[in-house]
């Protein structure tokens, strides 16, 4: 009786160890605000399946043998934070990479160039004074710990992206004088619920903290990840220069910008 019990326990332990060894590593999550911001990566995905929670669809599969989840957040900080919270609750990703487009604020950058965010911040979170905006970091509702205004990228993901950007085969960007190779920098990205198409407003935001690009989701995802301890990185290719031609340039450069941001993500995953 005792012998059978011991044998049964040993069998159970060996089975448990075997099942644990066969488990896949936690997936890497890739987010984009719009379908086309992750379409190129989605086309590389193998062994796919999808599941929907609260109106958000998460596509799972493998990229070069690595488990991956791809999801579209929708535009804006609330959509992004909700998708990220659902993702964290249901999948426990090992890391989160936001891949998408942005408006350029740095005068040295052109549509098609890429900004890898060393930090992100919410440019519309804080106090509006008579002549400026004083940005805040919010407090954790449970611990009351104050969040940083500037949310740092995960150092390992940042290093991977920088290395990948030097090796990725980017599509060249069309210009009036021919094709040019996109420039890649590491910099500060501003997030807020506004699409910028005004030079004076662009310069006002640039004057405050000298961000290199502006978009509508990255810092919201970064804040959720910061609170939950999930490594996070925001990669944005410029679709426009956030000026009066922004909408026209967005239509012209959106697709190539999105694909080039995706190429950095793919090279990060296969390293």
PyMOL commands that set and color helices and strands:
alter all, ss='L'
color gray80, all
select helices_A, chain A and resi 2-22+35-37+39-42+77-91+155-167+199-209+218-228+246-270
alter helices_A, ss='H'
color red, helices_A
select strands_A, chain A and resi 28-32+46-53+56-63+66-72+95-104+114-122+126-128+133-135+151-152+173-175+178-180+184-191+213-215+231-240
alter strands_A, ss='S'
color yellow, strands_A
deselect
rebuild
show_as cartoon
